[in-house]
């Protein structure tokens, strides 16, 4: 639940930035300022994606890849590890 709240807060922040960008465009703001804001939104989305992948890795991978003996296979561990590595890029 705490993880969902954190993700929701990130999305709310991104939404606020996007609305501000729309206002800037409507007000004919200086294009460099608009580009700075779009870059900030892009970075915020990357951070959201990384956090979402970390949540998936911590929660879904151990449950979803459990074998019949109750342990994760080496292939599933590699899949989860590669997902986590991708989230750090």
N, C-alpha and C positions, 0 to 999 in steps of 0.2 A: 504494500500500500504506500509506504514512504517513497519507494522508487517511482511509482506512478505519479505521486504528487510532485516530485522533482522534475520528471519529464513534462508534466503539465505546466509547471512554472516556466520551464525553458520555452515551451511552445507559446505561452502567453507573452513572454518577453519578445519572442520573434514576431508574433502577431502585432505587438505594439510598434516595433521597428518598421514593419511593412506599412502599417497605417501612416506612420510618420513620413515614410518615403512618398507615399501617395500624396499626402498634403504638400510635401516639398515640390513634387512635380506639378500639382495643381496651382501652386503659388509661384511657379516658374523660378525655383531656387537655382542657385549657381550649380552647374552640372558636376563640378568636382565634389561639392558637398553631398550631392545625391549619390555619386559613385562611392564615396566613403561609407555612406550608410548601407548601400547594397553590399559592399564588401563585409561590413559588420554582420549583416544578416547571413551572408554566406558562411562566415566563420561560426556563427551561432548555430546554424543548421548542421555543420560538421560536428560541433560539440554535442548537439542533440543526438545525431546518428551514432557517435562513439559511445555515448552513455546508454543509448538503447541497446546497442550490441553488447555492452558489458552486462546489462540487466539480463538479456537473453542468455548470455554465456553463463552467468551465475545461477540462473533459475531454470531455464529450459534444457540446457545441455545435459546437466547431470540426470535429470528426470527422463528426458526424451531418448537418451542413448544408453540407458541401462540395459545390460544383458540379462539373460535368464538367471544367471548366478548372482545378480545384484551388483556387478561391477561394470565399469565402462570398458568398452573395447579400445584398443590402441587407435583404431581408425576414427572412432568417435572423439577420442581425446584430441587427435590431430585436427579434426574438423573444428572443434570448439576452440582450440588454440589458434588456428588460422583465422577464425572469426574475430577473436580478441586482438590478434596482431593487426588485422585490417582496420579495426576500430581505432587504432593508435596512429594511423597514417594521416 
